[in-house]
Amino acid sequence: MKKARIGVVGAGGIGAAAHLPAVTGLPDIAELTAIVDLDPDRLATAGATFGCENLYSDLAVMLEEQKPDIVVVATPPHLHEPLAIQAMRAGSWVFCEKPLTGSLESADRILAAEEETGQWCVTVSQFRYAGGSRQVRDDLASGRWGRPLVGVAHTSWYRGPEYWDIPWRGKFATEFAGATTTQAHHAIDLLLWLMGGQWLSVSGIADTLSRPIEVEDASVATVRFDGGAVATMLSTVLSHNQATTLQVMAERATVNLDTLYMPLLEEWSVRQVDAEGTTQLVTDWSKPEEPVQAHRAQLANIIAHWSAGEQPELTTAEARSTLEFLTALYKSSHVGAPVARGEIVPGDPFYTALDAGGPTRKARHHG
Ligand SMILES: NC(=O)c1ccc[n+]([C@@H]2O[C@H](COP(=O)([O-])OP(=O)(O)OC[C@H]3O[C@@H](n4cnc5c(N)ncnc54)[C@H](O)[C@@H]3O)[C@@H](O)[C@H]2O)c1
């Protein structure tokens, strides 16, 4: 198989911790072709650590000189759209950090770029590729546990005030949104995927309760799905008891995940109530698997599709669905009523920004 030549843009927190090791951890199918970062020290350190000599401060120059097959975008969120579109127009697939971007309007521009260029932009969704997730999803989708009825996705994390010392964090213009989109994105995206049906409407409250930031530090939401299922979601960075908890209560079993940052196979469990009314652990659903580095697993999946000339699994259309859900949650918080799937269209202020732009920001914080 031809190796995919990969350029990584952004050698900061997640670039250095997850993406660069993911590329170099797949030596049979991937080659680290170049690294791009504006910060010369980070660039030099990343080059030395990951054995790459093609170091750039400008994506355009890297694209011109290296013509990579895949570009990883691991920059702050407000740069995802322009960098992803630039890379696709140069002929590369893109593997872009979450959140894909900050509005449905922006996601639609990325979708248009996919159509215009014939390239694909895949959003990071590492919980879907982490240990156990695919096994649970396959068994739920097979119907062996019956229809999903009730879902839970609680992301209770802690970020102290110093977390927002990095200038792009905490601001609508550069981070777009807070705990729900930045931290809880993983659990929310995973639950929406596991529940199977489409979400139909969401009712939410998002607010900034404690941290000195523009974006929200907590939200709660209730969701209705196609077919009648319901779910509850809690997303916060204010919890001193850190946990990520997910449940899918299906007709004949309940699937549970208790993790923090990265699901492992052993953190999943499935329970059933037997004829005597006693809860029993179900043990025949999982197959042993090697420990999974989820960014690497998703990258390997993308490369397999790229190599086969096939459409990848998680295209912009799929990522847009999660983004639409998040947008609807914020809109619901603002208008104080449930928001339906498909309701936020051009002309709606929430179509152009997760926080609907300036006037709404003021209304939300001082209303
Ligand atoms: N999937 C996850 O688990 C996870 C975890 C953390 C962050 N993230 C996401 O990853 C993204 C980056 O977050 P981070 O914490 O790594 O940020 P960071 O600030 O630590 O790193 C970003 C890097 O991008 C570089 N950069 C900025 N503009 C650039 C440009 N125009 N060209 C090239 N390089 C540029 C910066 O110099 C910096 O080194 C965000 O979207 C964030 O939400 C995802």
Ligand as a Chemical Component Dictionary entry (heavy atoms), coordinates in Angstrom:
data_LIG
# 
_chem_comp.id                   LIG 
_chem_comp.type                 NON-POLYMER 
_chem_comp.pdbx_formal_charge   0 
_chem_comp.three_letter_code    LIG 
# 
loop_
_chem_comp_atom.comp_id 
_chem_comp_atom.atom_id 
_chem_comp_atom.alt_atom_id 
_chem_comp_atom.type_symbol 
_chem_comp_atom.charge 
_chem_comp_atom.model_Cartn_x 
_chem_comp_atom.model_Cartn_y 
_chem_comp_atom.model_Cartn_z 
_chem_comp_atom.pdbx_ordinal 
LIG N1  N1  N 0  -9.304  15.998 20.494 1  
LIG C1  C1  C 0  -8.880  16.390 21.692 2  
LIG O1  O1  O 0  -8.863  15.631 22.660 3  
LIG C2  C2  C 0  -8.389  17.784 21.870 4  
LIG C3  C3  C 0  -7.687  18.133 23.020 5  
LIG C4  C4  C 0  -7.186  19.447 23.102 6  
LIG C5  C5  C 0  -7.443  20.363 22.077 7  
LIG N2  N2  N 1  -8.183  19.963 20.999 8  
LIG C6  C6  C 0  -8.469  20.902 19.906 9  
LIG O2  O2  O 0  -7.269  21.061 19.146 10 
LIG C7  C7  C 0  -7.169  22.396 18.665 11 
LIG C8  C8  C 0  -5.853  22.995 19.156 12 
LIG O3  O3  O 0  -5.861  23.027 20.579 13 
LIG P1  P1  P 0  -4.491  23.036 21.408 14 
LIG O4  O4  O 0  -4.876  22.975 22.830 15 
LIG O5  O5  O -1 -3.543  22.050 20.855 16 
LIG O6  O6  O 0  -3.980  24.534 21.066 17 
LIG P2  P2  P 0  -2.523  25.132 21.273 18 
LIG O7  O7  O 0  -2.705  26.612 21.389 19 
LIG O8  O8  O 0  -1.802  24.386 22.366 20 
LIG O9  O9  O 0  -1.765  24.768 19.905 21 
LIG C9  C9  C 0  -2.139  25.350 18.682 22 
LIG C10 C10 C 0  -0.884  25.498 17.833 23 
LIG O10 O10 O 0  -1.270  26.035 16.555 24 
LIG C11 C11 C 0  -0.273  26.952 16.160 25 
LIG N3  N3  N 0  -0.838  27.864 15.148 26 
LIG C12 C12 C 0  -1.701  28.887 15.343 27 
LIG N4  N4  N 0  -1.992  29.466 14.169 28 
LIG C13 C13 C 0  -1.326  28.791 13.208 29 
LIG C14 C14 C 0  -1.228  28.926 11.809 30 
LIG N5  N5  N 0  -1.905  29.874 11.142 31 
LIG N6  N6  N 0  -0.424  28.076 11.141 32 
LIG C15 C15 C 0  0.268   27.123 11.790 33 
LIG N7  N7  N 0  0.212   26.948 13.142 34 
LIG C16 C16 C 0  -0.580  27.776 13.845 35 
LIG C17 C17 C 0  0.137   27.634 17.441 36 
LIG O11 O11 O 0  1.404   28.266 17.329 37 
LIG C18 C18 C 0  0.146   26.463 18.420 38 
LIG O12 O12 O 0  1.414   25.829 18.501 39 
LIG C19 C19 C 0  -8.433  23.110 19.152 40 
LIG O13 O13 O 0  -9.417  23.049 18.165 41 
LIG C20 C20 C 0  -8.865  22.290 20.359 42 
LIG O14 O14 O 0  -10.255 22.363 20.620 43 
LIG C21 C21 C 0  -8.635  18.711 20.870 44 
# 
loop_
_chem_comp_bond.comp_id 
_chem_comp_bond.atom_id_1 
_chem_comp_bond.atom_id_2 
_chem_comp_bond.value_order 
_chem_comp_bond.pdbx_ordinal 
LIG N1  C1  SING 1  
LIG C1  O1  DOUB 2  
LIG C1  C2  SING 3  
LIG C2  C3  SING 4  
LIG C2  C21 DOUB 5  
LIG C3  C4  DOUB 6  
LIG C4  C5  SING 7  
LIG C5  N2  DOUB 8  
LIG N2  C6  SING 9  
LIG N2  C21 SING 10 
LIG C6  O2  SING 11 
LIG C6  C20 SING 12 
LIG O2  C7  SING 13 
LIG C7  C8  SING 14 
LIG C7  C19 SING 15 
LIG C8  O3  SING 16 
LIG O3  P1  SING 17 
LIG P1  O4  DOUB 18 
LIG P1  O5  SING 19 
LIG P1  O6  SING 20 
LIG O6  P2  SING 21 
LIG P2  O7  DOUB 22 
LIG P2  O8  SING 23 
LIG P2  O9  SING 24 
LIG O9  C9  SING 25 
LIG C9  C10 SING 26 
LIG C10 O10 SING 27 
LIG C10 C18 SING 28 
LIG O10 C11 SING 29 
LIG C11 N3  SING 30 
LIG C11 C17 SING 31 
LIG N3  C12 SING 32 
LIG N3  C16 SING 33 
LIG C12 N4  DOUB 34 
LIG N4  C13 SING 35 
LIG C13 C14 SING 36 
LIG C13 C16 DOUB 37 
LIG C14 N5  SING 38 
LIG C14 N6  DOUB 39 
LIG N6  C15 SING 40 
LIG C15 N7  DOUB 41 
LIG N7  C16 SING 42 
LIG C17 O11 SING 43 
LIG C17 C18 SING 44 
LIG C18 O12 SING 45 
LIG C19 O13 SING 46 
LIG C19 C20 SING 47 
LIG C20 O14 SING 48 
# 
